[in-house]
Amino acid sequence: MRKLKAISLVLLLCLGIQARAGEGMWIPVLVGEMNIGEMRERGFEVTAEDIYAVNQASLTDAIVRFGNGCTGGLISDKGLIITNHHCGNSYIQQHSSVEHDYLTNGFVARSLDEELPNEELTVTFLRRMEDVTERVLAGVNDDCNEAERAKQVRANINTIVAEAKKDTHYEAAVESFYYGNQYFLFVYEIFNDVRLVFAPPAGIGDFGAEEDNWTWPRHTGDFSLFRVYANSENKPSEYSTGNVPYKPEYHFRVSTEGVKEGDPTMVLGYPAVTTQYVPSYHIEMLRDLIYPKVVEIRDAKLDVINRYVEDDIKIRIQYAAKHSAIANSWKRWKGELKGFESLRAVDRKRDYETRFNEWVAQDPARKDKYGNVVSEYEAIYGEFGKYRMAREYLLEVMGARGIEAIWLAGQFERLLQLIEQGKDADQINEEKDFLKDLLDKHYKDYSKDVDRDIAVKLVEMMDNDLKGEFRPAFLDLIGSKFKGNHKTFVDELFARSIFDDQDKLNELVAKIDKKKVKTVKKDPAYRYFSDLRGVFYNSVDGRFKVLNSKLDSLNRVWMKAQIEFDSTRVFYPDANRTMRLAYGNVKGYEPRDGVIYKYRTTLDGVMEKHNPAVYEFNVPEKVIELYNSKDFGPYAEDGVLTVCFVADNHTTGGNSGSPVLNRRGELIGVNFDRAWDGITSDLVFNTELSRNISVDIRYVLFVIDKWAGATNLIDEIFPGR
């Protein structure tokens, strides 16, 4: 890939300006121009080419996108990947059963033959990136309306992507930065033979679970190990027993020298989404409309799941991944609501907008360009909020983690359409195969009792909350037919529907014809899905998209306007699921008056929290024995074993599993969370409170070596040791 000859106007405005400590998610290809000087001042010894390079191996070559939502790092020359336990949780769960409870007891592969394949799991390597802003915006000018602009941009992107993929096995994507003011091309290599190597037991890898989630101090050994396999040519291949461990271009050296307060650290990974530059009205919408209601909905779901998993091992295994997915955002939203108030987030944004309007009013040209931006935001959000709220609500109910019987009914919609339309047998059989596979996966992790109890709660909430154009028709049956009794309504749904019975559904898929299509459409679960879908597409989604498009256009103008107005501020790009670098320092913090949080936690704290009567705080017996005998191997420092540490690196969702590196680019930890006190950093970064939480690599090694006795893995990570 050619080196960038110039940096866009947007980035030029940022050169020479330092961000606040730890703040910023930086584009690797631009580190040399934008960041390396400050990094040197902080104590880093790596060069820009060490971080990202085209013609030599670099740190970014050892980073993978793990699945669709996490990050991982290569730690051996045999394709060994470290990521978080919670990133691998759903795959660990898929291999678990009451007889082989890898979630509770852990899993160790002591040879390559024992490693477990994972259907649908991929790891993705970034092979190159390139600024393509000029090419994407070719043919776009101020005379284009939004539809014309979008059409031209889409056509240009399609051309660029096609050229990048031509005659290769690579995938490519062009992503927008600064709300459409800049564009980068990313070329990826995707591997889909990825096998489970090591999972610590729940008492280590999920220690503290949701009670400790998003909090500091933390004592979780949140890691797991996987291995990427390739064919004999070191290229991607479907799973095969003939595949061999992938030989990476680069892998991280693992350092056991430890961390101390003030040490420089950097994080590489794939942060998902941040919205640092949104107006006050966006945060106001989240604070007053969206978050309170979705928290309430998820409270209801979690209340049911928690009740069942306490006493039923099978359901605990079945719902482990679902519970984690529901609870993670639930607790985050609660923290952000608290942060919005303590940081006065809306008021601070309003003050900023007032100063902006005063600046605009001082110049006729600025007034012509930007005079209506803030008032337009106010008008759009005044309508947008109710459609965004309705959309979120309906997705919580009819999505895969809502009422599962109704969601499953919706998965049959395409098959019914194909049969009604008389499509050819190949298309129909392909859809049947998809559904057979889906049913096997779904029912492996399904409890009718859990689903029914969640349905009672959600139906009651919908009946109380959804009015007018957002109200699905079936809710009126509750009053007219069931005398307002939500439980009776749900009981009849489950008694009359086939969408909670795998055997009946398998028979339906095998024998379905046009006559049976009519029968399915009368099934209550399918009818209720159709009602919900109708509200979603007829009353919500269309207007939502119109208003969202208006916001997209306005955001692009607002971004330019802020850069002109606030010339002393660094405008790093928001996260958008592309690779980024964050850097900062190991650093404790003071969350409130009289409270000081140190930069690290130790195994002493794990033992203080140990409670054998509580699943998530039950420390494995072997760890207790090792603690009592102080048998920490070479991983302790002065008899103390560090478990986790905090730093002020700017991270978010998607950075889970990101390698945390020291000044020399060596692995010292694995990022897995953010601290509750600064959880609003996706929207409002606070230097004093924003902290990322990482598991210390020495604790990881202690677990692999001393708890598991997996010397095969220790020897692989430290060859010749």
N, C-alpha and C positions, 0 to 999 in steps of 0.2 A: 504494500500500500504506500502511496506517495505521502510524504510528510506534509502537514498543513503549511502552505506558503503564507497564509494570513489568518488572522483571527477576526471573527465577525465583530461588527460594531458593538454589539451587546457585550461581548467579552472584553473588548478594548476598554470599555468604560469601567471595568472592574480591575484592570491591571494596576499594581502598585498599592492597592487598598487592601488592608488586612481585615479578615473577618474577626468576629469576636471569638474568644478562646473556644476551640472545639467545633465551632459552627461551620457547616458547609458540607455538601456532598458533591465531590469534584469529579470531572470527566477525566479519565486516565490519560487520554491522548494530549490533554492540555496542561498536565501537571508541570511540565518543563517551563511553559510560559507563565503559568499563574501561581504555582504553589511551592516549587522546590526551594526557592529562596527562604521563605518563611519556615519550611520544614527543616532546613539546615539550621536556622536560628533556634529551633526547638530542640535540636540535638540529633536529628536523623542523619544517618551516614549513607543512606541509599541515594542513588542518582535518579533522575527522571527516567533514564533508559532502563534502570533496574526495575522500575515499577511497570512501565509499558514500553515495549519496543516492537518493531516490525521484523527486524533482521537478526534478532538474538532472543534467547529465552529470557523471560521476565516474570515478575511476580504474578501478573494477571494471567499468565498461562497455567498457573496452578489453582485458579479459581473456577468453580463450576456453579451454574445455576442448578440447584438440586430439586428435581421435580418441577413444579410450576410456581412454587412460592417460597423457596428457601435458597440458601447458599451453602457451599461446601468447599473444602480445600484438600488438595492432594498432599499426602504426607509420606509417600514412598515412591520408589521407581517402579512399583508394581500396581499402580492404579488405586492405592488405598485412599479412601476419602473419609475425612472427618466432617461431621455436621452435628446438629443438635439431636438429642433424643426426641424432642417434640416434633422435629422435622421428619424423623423416621418412624414416628409413632404409629401412623396408619399402616405402614408396611410390617412393622413388628406385630401389630394387632392382627393383620391378615394371616400371619403364620401361627398365631396363638390359638389355643383351645384350652378347655378345662384340664385336659391331660398334659398339654405342653404349654404352660402359661408363661410365655417369654416376657410378657408385660410385667408380671410380678417377679419372676425369678431371673430374668435376663437371658441372654443368648450369647454363646461363644463358639465360633468356628475355629477349630484347632488345626484345620487344613483347608486348602482350597476346595476340596471335595465336599466339605460340610457347609459351605456358604450357600445361602438360600436365594433363589431368583425372585424377582419382584415384577410381576406383570404391570405394565404401564408406567413404571418408573424410568425416567430418563435423567441424564446429566448433560448439560450443555456447556460447551467451551466457546468463548469469544475468540475468533480468529483474526478479526481486524475491525477497525472502526474508522470512519471518515466523515468529515464535515461536507455535507452535500446541500447546504442551504441554497446556494445560487441555482443549482439544478432543480431543486424542488420548487422554487419560487419563480422559475422561468415562465414568462407569460402571465404572471400575476402583477397587477398594478392597482392603483387607487380607484380606478373606474370599475373594477370587478365588484359585483355584489357577493354576498357570502356563498351562495350556491355556485356561482361561476368560479369563485376562488377555490372552493372545495373540490370541484370537478377537475380543475387544472392541476391542483396539488396532487390529487389522487392519481391522475394519469401520469404525472412526472414520477411519482413514487413507484408506480407499477413498472415503469421503464427501468428505473435504477435498480430495483430489486431483481428484475428478470436478468439484467446484465450481470449482476453480482453472482447469481446462481448458475449462470450458463456454463455447461460442461463441468459442473462440480456436483458433489453430493452435499454441499452446504445449504443451509437455510439463511435467509437474509430478511432484514426488516429495517425500515426507515422510521425513526422516532422523532417526535416533536419535542422541542425544548423551548422554554420561555413562552409557552402558550402560542406556538406557531411562528415565533420570530427566528428560530434556528432549527436545523434538522441535521441528524447524523444517521449514517448508514452503519448497521451492525451485521457482520457476517459470522454465522455460528456453525459449529459442528456438534451434532447431537448423537449421543450414544444411548442405546436402549437395552443393553444387557448390564444391569446393575444389581449386585447381590449383597445381601445382608451378611456382615462379618461379625459384628459385636454390638450388643445392646446391654447396658447395665440394668440391674433390677430396678423396679419402681422406687424402692427405698433409697436409690442413688440418683437415677436419671430423671425421676419425676418427684423427687423429695420436696415436700411442701405443696405440690400440686397447685390447685387454684387458690388456696388460702394465701400462699406466698407469691403467687404470680404478680408480676409488675411491681414488686416491692424490693426494697433493700433495708436491712441486710438479707442476704440470700445464701442458701447452702445447698444448691442443686448441682449435681454432676450431670448437667444437661448435654450429653454427647452420645453419639452412636457412630459406628464405622460401617462403611459400605465399600464395595470394590467395583470399579468399572472394567468391563471386559470388551475385547475387540477381536476381530478376526486375525488370521495369520499375517495380514498386511498392516496391522495396527489401525484398521479402519472400523467404523461402526458396523454392527451386525445384530440381527435378531438373536435372541437367546439360543445358544447352542452349546452342547457339551464339548464341542471342539474349539470353542473360543478360549482365548488366553488373556491373562491380565494385561490391561492397557499400559503401554510404556509412554509416560507423559514427557512433554518437552521440558517441563520444570516441575519440581515438587518442593515443598517447604522443608527447610531444616528446622527440626524441633529443638528449642532451647529449654534447658532446665535451670537456668540461672535465676529465674524468678523475677518478680516485679517489686518495685518500691514506689512510694509516693513521689510524684513528679516525673516518672519515667515517660518518655514519649511513646505513643502507641499509634498504630494506624489500622484501619479496618477496610478490607476490600470485599465487595459483595454486590448484591442486587436489591437495593432498597426499593420498596414497592411504590408508595405514593405519599408525597407530602404536598401541602398547599400553603406555603409560607406567604404568598402574595395576594391571597383572597381579601375581599373587602370585609368590613365589619358586619355587613348583612349576612354573609355566609356563616360566620361564627354564631351570630344571633339565631339563625335558622337551626343550626346544630344544637345550640344550647336550649332553645325554647320549644322546638318542635320534634326534631329527629331523635336525638339521643334519649330523652326521657321515655319516649314510647318504646323504642327498640330495646332499651334496658328492661322495661317492664315485661315485654314479650319474652325476652330470654330468661328473665327471672322465673317466669312460669314454666318454661321448658326445663330449666335446670332443677327446679324444685321437684319435678316428677322424676327426672333421671336420677338425681341424688338419692331419692327415696328408694329406688329399686336397686341401685348398685351397692348400697350398703349391705344388703343381705343376700345377693344373688351373684355368685362368681361368674356365671355364664353371661348374665346381662352386663356385668362390669366389663368383661372382655368385649362384648358386642358393641357397647356404646362408648368405649374409651376414646376413640378418635372423634366421634360425634360430640361427646361431652367437651373435649378439649377445644374443638373448633367453635362451639357455641359460647363457651365460657371465656375464651381469650378476648374476643372483641367486647363482650359484655363488661368485663372488668376494665378494659381500656377505656370504654366510653364513660364509665362511672368516674374514672380518674380524670378524664378530660373535662367532664362537667365540673368537677371540683377545681381543676386548674383554671378553667375559664373565669371562675369567680375570684380565686385568690390572686390571679394575675391581672384582673380587670381587663380581660382580652378585648371585649367589645368596646369598652370605653377608650382603650389605648388606640385601637384601630380608628375609632371615630375622631379622636384628636388628630391623628395622622391625616385623615381625609379632610378635616377642617383646614389644617395647615396647607395641604395640597390645593384646596380650592382657593385659598388666599393667594397662593403663588400663581395659580392660573389666572386669577383676576387682574394681576399686575401687567399682563401682556396680551394685546389683542390677538396675536397669532396663536398663543397658547389657549386663549379662551375659545378660539374657533375650533381648535383640535380637541381640547380636553374639557371644555366647559360643562358638558352634560354627563360626563362619565359617572360621577358619584350618584347623581340623581337618577340616571338610568339604572344603575345597580339597585337602588332603593325600589324603583317601580317593578323591575323584573322579579326580585326576590319576594316582593309582596304577593306575587301570584305563584312563583315557582315552589315555594315552601310546601304548599298543600299537596302539590303533585309529587314532589320528592317524598313527602311523608307517606302518601298513599302507596307509592311504588315500593318503598321499603317495607311497609306493612304487609302488602300482598305477597312479596317475595319471602318474607319470614314465615308466612302461613303455607304457601303452595310450593315452596322450595324443598330441596332434598332433606333439610333439617327442620321442616315444619311438620304438617300432618302427613306422615309418610304414605299412607294408603292413597290419599288424594294426589300426592306427587307421583306415585307409581302409576296411577291411572293416567296421568298426563303423558307418561312415557309411551303409552299405547296409541297416542293420537296419530302418529305418522303411519303406523301399520293399518289402522282403520281407513285412513285417507287413501293409501295405496290400493287397498282392496275395493273401496267404493269407486275409485277412478279407473279400475280395471287395468292397472299397471302390469307389466310383464312379470313372469314368475321369478326371474332372477332378482329383481328389486324387492319383491315381497319376501323371498327366502333370505335375502341379506338382512332385511329388517327383523325377520324371525330369529335369525342367528344372534343378532344384537340383543334382542329381548331375552332369549334363553340365557345368554351370558349375564345380562343385567340381573335377571331374577336370581340366579345362583349367588351372585355377589350380594344382592340386597338382602335376601333372606338369611344369609349366614350371619348378618349383623342386625337382625330385626326382632323386636319383641312386640307382639300384638298388644300386650297389656300396657307397655310404655306408650306406644303410639295412641292407644285409645285415651289414656289419661291426659296426654298432652293435647289431644284433640278437644277434650271437654273444656280445658282451660282456654285454648285459642278460640274456639267457637263462642264461648261466653264473652271473651274480649272483643271479638269482631262484632257480635250482636250489640254491644254497648258503644263501640267506637265508630263503626263504618256507617255513614249516613249518606243519603242522597245518591249522587252519581257514583259514589265509591262503594255502594252497598250491594253485594251479590244477592241474587234473588232467593237463594235457598235459605237465607237467614230468616226470611219472613215465615217459613214453615214452623220455626220454633214457637212462635206465638200462636199461629193458626191451628197447628196440628198437635203440638207437644206442650201446650199450655205454659210456655216459657221455660220448660225444663231442658236445660242444655245437655245434661247427662243422658236423658232418655233419647234425645235426638241423636247423640253420638252412638249410643248403644244400638239403635236401629241401623245406623249407617254401617257399623261393623257386622251386625247380624245379617244384613242383606247384601253386602258387597263381597265380590270375589277377590278384591285387591288386597286382602290380607291373608290369602291362601295360595301358597306356591303351587301345590298340586293342581288346583283348579286352573291356575293361570298357565301352567305348562301344557295342560290339556287344551286350553283355549288357543294358545299359540300354534299347537300342532294341527288343530282341526278348524281353525277360523275360516269362515266364508262370509258372504254378504249377509246371510241371515243372522249369523252370530254377531256381526258388526252392530246390527240393530239392537240386539240383546245387550251388548256391552254399553251402548250409548244410554241405555235405561238404568245401568248400574248407578247407585247413588254416589259412589266415589267419583265416577267419571262425570256424572251430571254436575256435581259440586265443583270439580276441577274446571269444567266448561264454564260455569258461572264465574268463577274467579278469573279465569283466563279472559272471558269476555269483558269484565270490568277493567282488567289490566290493559288490554289493547284498545278497547273502545272508549274508555273514560279517562285513562291515566297516561299511557305511554306516548300517545301522539302529541298531546299538549306538552308533556314533559320534554320530549325531544325538541320541539319548537323553541321552548324557553331555554333549554340547555344549549342549543345552537346560538341563540342570542348571547348567552353568557360567554360561550367560547369566543365569539367575535369581540365582545367587550373586554374580556380578559386579555386578549392580544394588545388592544389599545392601552389598557390599564398598565400592562407590564412596561410598555414603552414609556408611558407617562411617568411612572415611578422612577425609572432610570434617569430620565431628564431632571426630575424634581429633586431626587435624593442622591446627589452626586457623591456623597461620602459613604454610601452604603454598598456593601458587596452583594450583588444579585447572583448568587450561585443558582444553578437550575434546580427546580423541584425534582424529587425522585420520580421516576417513571418506569421502574423495573429494568433499567439498564445498569451496566456495571459502573460503580462509583468508588471513589476513595474518600474516606474521612480520616482525619488525624487530630490528635489531641494529647492529653496527658493523663496518667493514672492519678486519680484525685478523689478524695472524700468530699463530703459536703455537709452543710448545716441546714436541714430542711425547715426548721423553725427555732424560735428562741429557746436557748438552753439545751438543744439537741445537736449532737455532733455524730455524724456517721463516718467511721474510719473507711479507708480505701479497700480493705480486704476482710474476708471472713475465713474461719479456720474449721478444722474438724472438731475442735472443742465445741463450736456452736451447733454442729450437727448433733452431737451427743446431748447437748442441752435441750434440743427440740425433740429428741427421740421419745416416741410414745408408742409402744407395741399395740395399744388398743386402737390406734388411728392409722388406717392404711397408709396415708400419704406421709406419715411421720415415723413409720416403722423401719428403723435402720437394720439392714441385714446383719445376721449374727456374726458373720465372718468379719465385717467391718468393725463391729464392737470388739471382737477379740484382738484385731490388729491395733485398734486404738488403745485398749487396755495394756497391751504389751509394748506399745510405742514402736511397733514394727512398720515403719513408714518407708523402708528402703532408702534410696538416694533422693527421695522426692520432698523431704521436709527440710526446713531451715531452722537451725537451733532447736530441734525437737518439735517444731510447729508445722503442721501441714496446711498450707493455704488451699482453700476450696474455690472461692470466687473473688473477683476484684471489680472495681468500678473505675471508669475513666470518662472524660467528657467528649468522646467521639460522637459525632452526629449520626445516629442510626435510626432505623424504623423497621416496620414489618418487612420481611424479605431479607433483612440482614441476619435473620436467625441462621446460625451455622457459619457466619462469616469468620474467617481466620482473623485473629488479632495478632499483630506483628510488632516486634520491637524495633529499635532504631536501625538494626541491620537487616530487617525484613525476615526475621526468624519467628517461628510460631511460638507464642507464649500463652495463648488462650483461644477460646471459641466464644464469640458473642452469642447471647441467647435472649436478652431482654433489655428493657429500659426501666429506670426507677420511677415509681408512681409519682413522686414529687415533681418531676419535670416531664410528665407524660404528654403535655400539650406541645411538645417540641415539633410535631408535624405541622402545626399551625403557628405557634408562637414559641420561638426558641428562647430559653432562659439560661444564661451562662452559669448562674449560681446553682441551678437545680438540675439541669439536663445531664443525665448520666446513662451510659450504657453498661450493662452487666455482662460479665464474661466468666466462664469457668476456667480456672487456672489449669494450664496444660499439665502441670505436675500432679494435680489431683486426678486428671484423666489417666495419666500413666500409672499412678498408684492403683487405680481401680483395675486397669488392664493387667498389671503385673502382680500386685499383691492380693487383690480380691479374686481375680479370675485365674491367675497363674498362666496367662496366655503368653508364654515366652516366645511363641512363634511370631506374635505381632510386635513385641518389644524388639526382637531381633530384626524384624523387617524395618521398623522405624529407625533403629540405630544399627545399621549393618556394620559388622566388625567390632561391635562394642564388647 
